Amino acid sequence: TETYQTYLFLIGPNLPVNGAKISDPDPRNAGSAAPCITNGNAADFKVVDVNGDNTWSWKWGTASYALDAGTYTIYAVSQPSDKQPPHLTNAAYGTVSVIIKKPFVSATASQSTVAKGDKVFITGTAEGDPSSVAIRIMGKNYAAVNTESVNSDSSFSYEIKQETTKQLSSGQYFVVVQHPMQNKQFDVYLGTSGNDNGYVLNRLLVASTSASTAGSHIFKLLGANSLQGSDAAEALAEGINDANVD
């Protein structure tokens, strides 16, 4: 680079066309009213010092960033210039493109038919660097909610123990595996206290008519008048796929 500092900004899906603030955890809405960078304003850029050998580096940890899936271009500029051609003309710059994948989870059961006393393993992959996934098992008069750690290679394995399957009634059971997504929390979760106890809630929605501040009730999973089996699994999947959940 030809200066003592390098100025970084970002362009990509749903970002300002002339550049977004790459150092903000949510470049789509950084500063709300002004998510775009301002030409000449160094505070809007990620400023990286240049070493004596004219090299520089910056580690961009995208795990906690609110970014849509797609291809992004990072601009490294010799001065705080945005992407408009008249501004970049007077600066030295380079670009690099990266592909951001949306976090996702996939899972399979070790067997589709289970005898009482059998072990069952739920294994899968959870991309996006989550620390854990939530595993919900639902059947007739049965529901269980657990979490399982995700390994460094994005794999996970959850064991339904023999002691558990010995107690299960004959019938069909459903497993739903939930990824915490970009905000690293399970926005659809099981309430455990007060008026929320036994209900599955969306923590991002708080109904104005509800006494709960923990989120909006989606359906009842545990206790009297709760949903069972396929009805519970379908309601849970719909809740997780709601547009108000990341």
Protein Blocks (a to p, Z undefined) as FASTA:
>chain_A
ZZfbdcdddddehiafkbpcfkbmblmlgoklmmbccehiaklpccddddfkopacdddd
fklpccdeddddddddfbdcdfblklmmmpccddddddddddddddddfbfbdcehiacd
dddddehiiabdcdddddehiacdddddddfkopacddddfklmmmpccdddddddddeb
jnopafbdcdfehjlgopacdfkbccfkbcbfnbccfbdfedehiaehjlmmmmmmmmmm
pmkbZZ
